[in-house]
Amino acid sequence: MRALDQAVTVFDYAPNGPSRPWTSFFTENRLGSLAVSTFGRMNHRETDAAAADLLGSLTPSETKVRALVLADLATSAARSADFDRVQSLAAESAPLATRTEASLAIDRLWEVVELLPEQRTGTAGQTRERLTEQLLAKPSV
């Protein structure tokens, strides 16, 4: 958590511009998605708030970041066995992730599949089947 706080502080003071092209991909939203992922893996109480703030700040064109944040929330929900929430988040994330070929989000969604019980019945089983089908399907444009 301390390292994440330090990264946010350093990012706030880093100059914009072409001086460091190797880090130009690293945006405030990318840092925010790392925070959501970290919070989710730690089962931190601020996970949902951080995700809501980030999702609210995204432009409509930032679909890869949106897919990743939703996938991270689905992963967190799967770890907590909140299968109704997993179903909702995966249903929103998977189409975005596959359509935009967002590899990080797709990887997280495969993690969700692995976290869901292999049973064929109930919300968890239905979500596992549906998500597997979506991830294996060719992206629709």
TIVO-2410 file (N, C-alpha, C; in nm, 3 decimals):
# residues 141
REC num residu      c1      c2      c3 atome chaine
REC   1      M   0.083  -0.118   0.000     N      A
REC   1      M   0.000   0.000   0.000    CA      A
REC   1      M   0.088   0.125   0.000     C      A
REC   2      R   0.197   0.118   0.074     N      A
REC   2      R   0.285   0.234   0.081    CA      A
REC   2      R   0.345   0.263  -0.057     C      A
REC   3      A   0.385   0.157  -0.128     N      A
REC   3      A   0.443   0.176  -0.261    CA      A
REC   3      A   0.341   0.235  -0.357     C      A
REC   4      L   0.216   0.194  -0.346     N      A
REC   4      L   0.111   0.249  -0.431    CA      A
REC   4      L   0.089   0.397  -0.400     C      A
REC   5      D   0.087   0.431  -0.273     N      A
REC   5      D   0.074   0.572  -0.234    CA      A
REC   5      D   0.191   0.655  -0.287     C      A
REC   6      Q   0.311   0.599  -0.280     N      A
REC   6      Q   0.429   0.670  -0.331    CA      A
REC   6      Q   0.419   0.688  -0.482     C      A
REC   7      A   0.371   0.585  -0.552     N      A
REC   7      A   0.358   0.595  -0.698    CA      A
REC   7      A   0.260   0.704  -0.736     C      A
REC   8      V   0.149   0.715  -0.663     N      A
REC   8      V   0.051   0.820  -0.691    CA      A
REC   8      V   0.113   0.957  -0.669     C      A
REC   9      T   0.186   0.972  -0.560     N      A
REC   9      T   0.251   1.100  -0.531    CA      A
REC   9      T   0.352   1.137  -0.637     C      A
REC  10      V   0.438   1.043  -0.674     N      A
REC  10      V   0.539   1.069  -0.777    CA      A
REC  10      V   0.473   1.102  -0.909     C      A
REC  11      F   0.367   1.030  -0.943     N      A
REC  11      F   0.296   1.055  -1.068    CA      A
REC  11      F   0.239   1.197  -1.070     C      A
REC  12      D   0.187   1.241  -0.957     N      A
REC  12      D   0.130   1.376  -0.950    CA      A
REC  12      D   0.233   1.484  -0.978     C      A
REC  13      Y   0.359   1.459  -0.943     N      A
REC  13      Y   0.464   1.559  -0.962    CA      A
REC  13      Y   0.548   1.538  -1.086     C      A
REC  14      A   0.527   1.429  -1.157     N      A
REC  14      A   0.606   1.402  -1.278    CA      A
REC  14      A   0.566   1.499  -1.389     C      A
REC  15      P   0.664   1.553  -1.461     N      A
REC  15      P   0.632   1.647  -1.569    CA      A
REC  15      P   0.569   1.574  -1.688     C      A
REC  16      N   0.475   1.639  -1.752     N      A
REC  16      N   0.417   1.585  -1.875    CA      A
REC  16      N   0.507   1.620  -1.991     C      A
REC  17      G   0.496   1.545  -2.098     N      A
REC  17      G   0.573   1.579  -2.216    CA      A
REC  17      G   0.655   1.463  -2.267     C      A
REC  18      P   0.730   1.489  -2.373     N      A
REC  18      P   0.803   1.382  -2.442    CA      A
REC  18      P   0.938   1.346  -2.378     C      A
REC  19      S   0.969   1.400  -2.260     N      A
REC  19      S   1.101   1.376  -2.202    CA      A
REC  19      S   1.126   1.229  -2.168     C      A
REC  20      R   1.021   1.155  -2.139     N      A
REC  20      R   1.038   1.013  -2.106    CA      A
REC  20      R   0.939   0.930  -2.188     C      A
REC  21      P   0.967   0.907  -2.315     N      A
REC  21      P   0.871   0.837  -2.400    CA      A
REC  21      P   0.845   0.693  -2.357     C      A
REC  22      W   0.937   0.631  -2.285     N      A
REC  22      W   0.917   0.492  -2.243    CA      A
REC  22      W   0.812   0.479  -2.133     C      A
REC  23      T   0.770   0.590  -2.076     N      A
REC  23      T   0.664   0.584  -1.975    CA      A
REC  23      T   0.537   0.657  -2.018     C      A
REC  24      S   0.530   0.697  -2.143     N      A
REC  24      S   0.414   0.775  -2.188    CA      A
REC  24      S   0.284   0.696  -2.183     C      A
REC  25      F   0.293   0.563  -2.188     N      A
REC  25      F   0.173   0.480  -2.180    CA      A
REC  25      F   0.113   0.482  -2.040     C      A
REC  26      F   0.192   0.522  -1.943     N      A
REC  26      F   0.151   0.515  -1.803    CA      A
REC  26      F   0.071   0.640  -1.769     C      A
REC  27      T  -0.058   0.627  -1.771     N      A
REC  27      T  -0.147   0.740  -1.748    CA      A
REC  27      T  -0.206   0.733  -1.606     C      A
REC  28      E  -0.274   0.838  -1.570     N      A
REC  28      E  -0.343   0.840  -1.441    CA      A
REC  28      E  -0.444   0.726  -1.432     C      A
REC  29      N  -0.513   0.698  -1.543     N      A
REC  29      N  -0.611   0.590  -1.543    CA      A
REC  29      N  -0.545   0.453  -1.530     C      A
REC  30      R  -0.427   0.439  -1.589     N      A
REC  30      R  -0.354   0.312  -1.575    CA      A
REC  30      R  -0.312   0.292  -1.429     C      A
REC  31      L  -0.265   0.398  -1.367     N      A
REC  31      L  -0.230   0.391  -1.225    CA      A
REC  31      L  -0.354   0.358  -1.141     C      A
REC  32      G  -0.465   0.418  -1.177     N      A
REC  32      G  -0.591   0.388  -1.106    CA      A
REC  32      G  -0.632   0.243  -1.120     C      A
REC  33      S  -0.613   0.187  -1.240     N      A
REC  33      S  -0.649   0.046  -1.259    CA      A
REC  33      S  -0.556  -0.045  -1.179     C      A
REC  34      L  -0.430  -0.006  -1.165     N      A
REC  34      L  -0.338  -0.083  -1.080    CA      A
REC  34      L  -0.383  -0.078  -0.934     C      A
REC  35      A  -0.431   0.038  -0.892     N      A
REC  35      A  -0.480   0.051  -0.754    CA      A
REC  35      A  -0.601  -0.039  -0.731     C      A
REC  36      V  -0.694  -0.040  -0.826     N      A
REC  36      V  -0.813  -0.125  -0.812    CA      A
REC  36      V  -0.772  -0.272  -0.806     C      A
REC  37      S  -0.681  -0.311  -0.893     N      A
REC  37      S  -0.634  -0.450  -0.894    CA      A
REC  37      S  -0.567  -0.486  -0.762     C      A
REC  38      T  -0.482  -0.397  -0.713     N      A
REC  38      T  -0.413  -0.421  -0.586    CA      A
REC  38      T  -0.511  -0.428  -0.471     C      A
REC  39      F  -0.602  -0.331  -0.464     N      A
REC  39      F  -0.702  -0.330  -0.357    CA      A
REC  39      F  -0.786  -0.459  -0.361     C      A
REC  40      G  -0.826  -0.499  -0.481     N      A
REC  40      G  -0.909  -0.619  -0.495    CA      A
REC  40      G  -0.837  -0.744  -0.447     C      A
REC  41      R  -0.710  -0.756  -0.481     N      A
REC  41      R  -0.633  -0.875  -0.439    CA      A
REC  41      R  -0.610  -0.877  -0.289     C      A
REC  42      M  -0.610  -0.759  -0.229     N      A
REC  42      M  -0.591  -0.751  -0.084    CA      A
REC  42      M  -0.724  -0.754  -0.008     C      A
REC  43      N  -0.834  -0.763  -0.080     N      A
REC  43      N  -0.968  -0.756  -0.021    CA      A
REC  43      N  -0.982  -0.628   0.063     C      A
REC  44      H  -0.931  -0.520   0.008     N      A
REC  44      H  -0.931  -0.390   0.076    CA      A
REC  44      H  -1.072  -0.330   0.072     C      A
REC  45      R  -1.110  -0.265   0.179     N      A
REC  45      R  -1.246  -0.209   0.188    CA      A
REC  45      R  -1.270  -0.094   0.090     C      A
REC  46      E  -1.165  -0.035   0.035     N      A
REC  46      E  -1.179   0.078  -0.058    CA      A
REC  46      E  -1.183   0.035  -0.205     C      A
REC  47      T  -1.185  -0.095  -0.232     N      A
REC  47      T  -1.181  -0.144  -0.370    CA      A
REC  47      T  -1.295  -0.086  -0.453     C      A
REC  48      D  -1.416  -0.101  -0.405     N      A
REC  48      D  -1.532  -0.054  -0.482    CA      A
REC  48      D  -1.531   0.097  -0.501     C      A
REC  49      A  -1.490   0.170  -0.399     N      A
REC  49      A  -1.486   0.316  -0.410    CA      A
REC  49      A  -1.381   0.360  -0.511     C      A
REC  50      A  -1.264   0.297  -0.508     N      A
REC  50      A  -1.159   0.331  -0.605    CA      A
REC  50      A  -1.204   0.298  -0.746     C      A
REC  51      A  -1.270   0.184  -0.762     N      A
REC  51      A  -1.320   0.145  -0.894    CA      A
REC  51      A  -1.428   0.240  -0.942     C      A
REC  52      A  -1.519   0.278  -0.855     N      A
REC  52      A  -1.627   0.370  -0.893    CA      A
REC  52      A  -1.570   0.505  -0.936     C      A
REC  53      D  -1.472   0.556  -0.861     N      A
REC  53      D  -1.409   0.683  -0.898    CA      A
REC  53      D  -1.343   0.673  -1.035     C      A
REC  54      L  -1.269   0.566  -1.056     N      A
REC  54      L  -1.200   0.549  -1.183    CA      A
REC  54      L  -1.298   0.531  -1.297     C      A
REC  55      L  -1.397   0.445  -1.281     N      A
REC  55      L  -1.495   0.422  -1.388    CA      A
REC  55      L  -1.570   0.551  -1.421     C      A
REC  56      G  -1.596   0.631  -1.321     N      A
REC  56      G  -1.664   0.759  -1.344    CA      A
REC  56      G  -1.580   0.860  -1.419     C      A
REC  57      S  -1.449   0.844  -1.413     N      A
REC  57      S  -1.360   0.940  -1.479    CA      A
REC  57      S  -1.321   0.900  -1.622     C      A
REC  58      L  -1.355   0.777  -1.661     N      A
REC  58      L  -1.314   0.730  -1.794    CA      A
REC  58      L  -1.400   0.791  -1.904     C      A
REC  59      T  -1.336   0.817  -2.016     N      A
REC  59      T  -1.410   0.863  -2.134    CA      A
REC  59      T  -1.470   0.741  -2.203     C      A
REC  60      P  -1.570   0.760  -2.289     N      A
REC  60      P  -1.629   0.646  -2.359    CA      A
REC  60      P  -1.529   0.566  -2.443     C      A
REC  61      S  -1.421   0.629  -2.485     N      A
REC  61      S  -1.324   0.559  -2.569    CA      A
REC  61      S  -1.226   0.473  -2.489     C      A
REC  62      E  -1.225   0.486  -2.357     N      A
REC  62      E  -1.131   0.410  -2.275    CA      A
REC  62      E  -1.189   0.274  -2.235     C      A
REC  63      T  -1.226   0.197  -2.336     N      A
REC  63      T  -1.293   0.070  -2.311    CA      A
REC  63      T  -1.201  -0.038  -2.255     C      A
REC  64      K  -1.073  -0.035  -2.291     N      A
REC  64      K  -0.982  -0.137  -2.238    CA      A
REC  64      K  -0.963  -0.121  -2.087     C      A
REC  65      V  -0.948   0.002  -2.042     N      A
REC  65      V  -0.934   0.026  -1.898    CA      A
REC  65      V  -1.064  -0.012  -1.827     C      A
REC  66      R  -1.178   0.024  -1.886     N      A
REC  66      R  -1.307  -0.011  -1.827    CA      A
REC  66      R  -1.321  -0.163  -1.816     C      A
REC  67      A  -1.285  -0.235  -1.923     N      A
REC  67      A  -1.292  -0.381  -1.920    CA      A
REC  67      A  -1.203  -0.439  -1.812     C      A
REC  68      L  -1.082  -0.383  -1.796     N      A
REC  68      L  -0.988  -0.432  -1.696    CA      A
REC  68      L  -1.040  -0.408  -1.554     C      A
REC  69      V  -1.090  -0.290  -1.528     N      A
REC  69      V  -1.140  -0.258  -1.394    CA      A
REC  69      V  -1.260  -0.348  -1.359     C      A
REC  70      L  -1.350  -0.366  -1.453     N      A
REC  70      L  -1.466  -0.453  -1.429    CA      A
REC  70      L  -1.421  -0.598  -1.408     C      A
REC  71      A  -1.321  -0.642  -1.484     N      A
REC  71      A  -1.268  -0.778  -1.467    CA      A
REC  71      A  -1.202  -0.794  -1.330     C      A
REC  72      D  -1.129  -0.691  -1.286     N      A
REC  72      D  -1.069  -0.697  -1.153    CA      A
REC  72      D  -1.176  -0.703  -1.044     C      A
REC  73      L  -1.283  -0.627  -1.061     N      A
REC  73      L  -1.393  -0.633  -0.965    CA      A
REC  73      L  -1.459  -0.771  -0.966     C      A
REC  74      A  -1.473  -0.830  -1.085     N      A
REC  74      A  -1.530  -0.965  -1.095    CA      A
REC  74      A  -1.440  -1.067  -1.026     C      A
REC  75      T  -1.309  -1.050  -1.042     N      A
REC  75      T  -1.214  -1.140  -0.975    CA      A
REC  75      T  -1.228  -1.129  -0.824     C      A
REC  76      S  -1.237  -1.008  -0.775     N      A
REC  76      S  -1.254  -0.985  -0.632    CA      A
REC  76      S  -1.385  -1.046  -0.582     C      A
REC  77      A  -1.491  -1.030  -0.659     N      A
REC  77      A  -1.621  -1.087  -0.621    CA      A
REC  77      A  -1.616  -1.240  -0.622     C      A
REC  78      A  -1.544  -1.297  -0.718     N      A
REC  78      A  -1.532  -1.443  -0.724    CA      A
REC  78      A  -1.457  -1.496  -0.602     C      A
REC  79      R  -1.354  -1.425  -0.560     N      A
REC  79      R  -1.280  -1.467  -0.440    CA      A
REC  79      R  -1.368  -1.462  -0.316     C      A
REC  80      S  -1.467  -1.373  -0.317     N      A
REC  80      S  -1.559  -1.359  -0.203    CA      A
REC  80      S  -1.684  -1.446  -0.220     C      A
REC  81      A  -1.690  -1.523  -0.327     N      A
REC  81      A  -1.804  -1.610  -0.358    CA      A
REC  81      A  -1.935  -1.532  -0.375     C      A
REC  82      D  -1.925  -1.409  -0.425     N      A
REC  82      D  -2.043  -1.327  -0.455    CA      A
REC  82      D  -2.077  -1.350  -0.603     C      A
REC  83      F  -2.140  -1.464  -0.630     N      A
REC  83      F  -2.157  -1.508  -0.768    CA      A
REC  83      F  -2.255  -1.424  -0.849     C      A
REC  84      D  -2.355  -1.366  -0.784     N      A
REC  84      D  -2.445  -1.276  -0.857    CA      A
REC  84      D  -2.369  -1.154  -0.908     C      A
REC  85      R  -2.281  -1.103  -0.824     N      A
REC  85      R  -2.201  -0.986  -0.864    CA      A
REC  85      R  -2.102  -1.025  -0.974     C      A
REC  86      V  -2.042  -1.142  -0.962     N      A
REC  86      V  -1.951  -1.191  -1.066    CA      A
REC  86      V  -2.024  -1.195  -1.199     C      A
REC  87      Q  -2.144  -1.251  -1.198     N      A
REC  87      Q  -2.222  -1.263  -1.320    CA      A
REC  87      Q  -2.245  -1.126  -1.385     C      A
REC  88      S  -2.284  -1.029  -1.306     N      A
REC  88      S  -2.311  -0.895  -1.356    CA      A
REC  88      S  -2.185  -0.828  -1.411     C      A
REC  89      L  -2.077  -0.835  -1.335     N      A
REC  89      L  -1.952  -0.770  -1.378    CA      A
REC  89      L  -1.891  -0.838  -1.500     C      A
REC  90      A  -1.895  -0.971  -1.502     N      A
REC  90      A  -1.840  -1.043  -1.617    CA      A
REC  90      A  -1.922  -1.017  -1.743     C      A
REC  91      A  -2.053  -1.005  -1.727     N      A
REC  91      A  -2.139  -0.977  -1.842    CA      A
REC  91      A  -2.108  -0.841  -1.902     C      A
REC  92      E  -2.063  -0.748  -1.820     N      A
REC  92      E  -2.027  -0.615  -1.869    CA      A
REC  92      E  -1.884  -0.612  -1.923     C      A
REC  93      S  -1.794  -0.683  -1.857     N      A
REC  93      S  -1.652  -0.678  -1.894    CA      A
REC  93      S  -1.618  -0.762  -2.017     C      A
REC  94      A  -1.670  -0.883  -2.024     N      A
REC  94      A  -1.629  -0.976  -2.130    CA      A
REC  94      A  -1.650  -0.923  -2.271     C      A
REC  95      P  -1.766  -0.867  -2.304     N      A
REC  95      P  -1.782  -0.814  -2.440    CA      A
REC  95      P  -1.683  -0.702  -2.473     C      A
REC  96      L  -1.658  -0.615  -2.376     N      A
REC  96      L  -1.560  -0.508  -2.398    CA      A
REC  96      L  -1.420  -0.565  -2.417     C      A
REC  97      A  -1.383  -0.659  -2.332     N      A
REC  97      A  -1.249  -0.717  -2.337    CA      A
REC  97      A  -1.224  -0.791  -2.468     C      A
REC  98      T  -1.322  -0.870  -2.511     N      A
REC  98      T  -1.301  -0.948  -2.634    CA      A
REC  98      T  -1.308  -0.859  -2.758     C      A
REC  99      R  -1.399  -0.763  -2.757     N      A
REC  99      R  -1.412  -0.674  -2.874    CA      A
REC  99      R  -1.286  -0.590  -2.895     C      A
REC 100      T  -1.227  -0.544  -2.787     N      A
REC 100      T  -1.108  -0.458  -2.798    CA      A
REC 100      T  -0.978  -0.536  -2.784     C      A
REC 101      E  -0.990  -0.667  -2.766     N      A
REC 101      E  -0.873  -0.754  -2.747    CA      A
REC 101      E  -0.785  -0.703  -2.633     C      A
REC 102      A  -0.848  -0.670  -2.523     N      A
REC 102      A  -0.778  -0.619  -2.404    CA      A
REC 102      A  -0.719  -0.738  -2.328     C      A
REC 103      S  -0.594  -0.768  -2.355     N      A
REC 103      S  -0.532  -0.891  -2.305    CA      A
REC 103      S  -0.529  -0.900  -2.153     C      A
REC 104      L  -0.502  -0.790  -2.085     N      A
REC 104      L  -0.501  -0.795  -1.938    CA      A
REC 104      L  -0.640  -0.828  -1.882     C      A
REC 105      A  -0.742  -0.766  -1.939     N      A
REC 105      A  -0.878  -0.794  -1.894    CA      A
REC 105      A  -0.917  -0.938  -1.925     C      A
REC 106      I  -0.878  -0.986  -2.042     N      A
REC 106      I  -0.908  -1.125  -2.078    CA      A
REC 106      I  -0.839  -1.221  -1.982     C      A
REC 107      D  -0.714  -1.193  -1.948     N      A
REC 107      D  -0.642  -1.276  -1.850    CA      A
REC 107      D  -0.714  -1.277  -1.716     C      A
REC 108      R  -0.760  -1.161  -1.671     N      A
REC 108      R  -0.831  -1.154  -1.542    CA      A
REC 108      R  -0.962  -1.233  -1.549     C      A
REC 109      L  -1.030  -1.225  -1.663     N      A
REC 109      L  -1.156  -1.299  -1.677    CA      A
REC 109      L  -1.132  -1.450  -1.678     C      A
REC 110      W  -1.021  -1.494  -1.736     N      A
REC 110      W  -0.987  -1.637  -1.727    CA      A
REC 110      W  -0.961  -1.675  -1.582     C      A
REC 111      E  -0.903  -1.584  -1.506     N      A
REC 111      E  -0.883  -1.609  -1.363    CA      A
REC 111      E  -1.018  -1.625  -1.293     C      A
REC 112      V  -1.115  -1.544  -1.333     N      A
REC 112      V  -1.250  -1.556  -1.277    CA      A
REC 112      V  -1.306  -1.696  -1.306     C      A
REC 113      V  -1.289  -1.742  -1.430     N      A
REC 113      V  -1.337  -1.876  -1.467    CA      A
REC 113      V  -1.277  -1.980  -1.373     C      A
REC 114      E  -1.148  -1.970  -1.348     N      A
REC 114      E  -1.080  -2.066  -1.261    CA      A
REC 114      E  -1.127  -2.057  -1.116     C      A
REC 115      L  -1.168  -1.940  -1.073     N      A
REC 115      L  -1.213  -1.922  -0.935    CA      A
REC 115      L  -1.356  -1.971  -0.912     C      A
REC 116      L  -1.435  -1.978  -1.019     N      A
REC 116      L  -1.574  -2.022  -1.006    CA      A
REC 116      L  -1.580  -2.174  -0.992     C      A
REC 117      P  -1.671  -2.225  -0.908     N      A
REC 117      P  -1.686  -2.370  -0.894    CA      A
REC 117      P  -1.723  -2.435  -1.027     C      A
REC 118      E  -1.682  -2.559  -1.043     N      A
REC 118      E  -1.707  -2.629  -1.169    CA      A
REC 118      E  -1.848  -2.687  -1.180     C      A
REC 119      Q  -1.930  -2.667  -1.081     N      A
REC 119      Q  -2.068  -2.718  -1.086    CA      A
REC 119      Q  -2.140  -2.663  -1.208     C      A
REC 120      R  -2.233  -2.737  -1.259     N      A
REC 120      R  -2.307  -2.697  -1.379    CA      A
REC 120      R  -2.435  -2.620  -1.347     C      A
REC 121      T  -2.473  -2.618  -1.223     N      A
REC 121      T  -2.599  -2.552  -1.185    CA      A
REC 121      T  -2.570  -2.425  -1.107     C      A
REC 122      G  -2.673  -2.346  -1.093     N      A
REC 122      G  -2.662  -2.224  -1.014    CA      A
REC 122      G  -2.592  -2.112  -1.089     C      A
REC 123      T  -2.590  -1.998  -1.025     N      A
REC 123      T  -2.532  -1.878  -1.086    CA      A
REC 123      T  -2.385  -1.897  -1.119     C      A
REC 124      A  -2.309  -1.958  -1.027     N      A
REC 124      A  -2.165  -1.976  -1.050    CA      A
REC 124      A  -2.140  -2.063  -1.172     C      A
REC 125      G  -2.210  -2.174  -1.182     N      A
REC 125      G  -2.192  -2.265  -1.295    CA      A
REC 125      G  -2.233  -2.201  -1.427     C      A
REC 126      Q  -2.346  -2.132  -1.425     N      A
REC 126      Q  -2.392  -2.064  -1.547    CA      A
REC 126      Q  -2.294  -1.955  -1.589     C      A
REC 127      T  -2.244  -1.881  -1.493     N      A
REC 127      T  -2.149  -1.774  -1.523    CA      A
REC 127      T  -2.019  -1.832  -1.578     C      A
REC 128      R  -1.972  -1.940  -1.518     N      A
REC 128      R  -1.850  -2.005  -1.565    CA      A
REC 128      R  -1.865  -2.050  -1.711     C      A
REC 129      E  -1.977  -2.116  -1.741     N      A
REC 129      E  -2.002  -2.163  -1.878    CA      A
REC 129      E  -2.010  -2.046  -1.976     C      A
REC 130      R  -2.090  -1.948  -1.942     N      A
REC 130      R  -2.111  -1.833  -2.031    CA      A
REC 130      R  -1.981  -1.756  -2.054     C      A
REC 131      L  -1.907  -1.733  -1.948     N      A
REC 131      L  -1.782  -1.658  -1.959    CA      A
REC 131      L  -1.680  -1.734  -2.042     C      A
REC 132      T  -1.672  -1.864  -2.023     N      A
REC 132      T  -1.581  -1.947  -2.103    CA      A
REC 132      T  -1.618  -1.937  -2.251     C      A
REC 133      E  -1.746  -1.947  -2.282     N      A
REC 133      E  -1.791  -1.935  -2.421    CA      A
REC 133      E  -1.753  -1.799  -2.479     C      A
REC 134      Q  -1.774  -1.694  -2.402     N      A
REC 134      Q  -1.743  -1.559  -2.452    CA      A
REC 134      Q  -1.593  -1.542  -2.476     C      A
REC 135      L  -1.511  -1.594  -2.387     N      A
REC 135      L  -1.367  -1.576  -2.401    CA      A
REC 135      L  -1.309  -1.660  -2.515     C      A
REC 136      L  -1.372  -1.773  -2.544     N      A
REC 136      L  -1.325  -1.858  -2.653    CA      A
REC 136      L  -1.375  -1.813  -2.790     C      A
REC 137      A  -1.483  -1.736  -2.792     N      A
REC 137      A  -1.542  -1.690  -2.918    CA      A
REC 137      A  -1.452  -1.586  -2.984     C      A
REC 138      K  -1.464  -1.577  -3.113     N      A
REC 138      K  -1.391  -1.473  -3.187    CA      A
REC 138      K  -1.449  -1.337  -3.149     C      A
REC 139      P  -1.364  -1.236  -3.139     N      A
REC 139      P  -1.416  -1.102  -3.107    CA      A
REC 139      P  -1.516  -1.055  -3.212     C      A
REC 140      S  -1.625  -0.996  -3.165     N      A
REC 140      S  -1.722  -0.939  -3.258    CA      A
REC 140      S  -1.696  -0.790  -3.269     C      A
REC 141      V  -1.700  -0.741  -3.389     N      A
REC 141      V  -1.670  -0.599  -3.411    CA      A
REC 141      V  -1.796  -0.521  -3.434     C      A
***
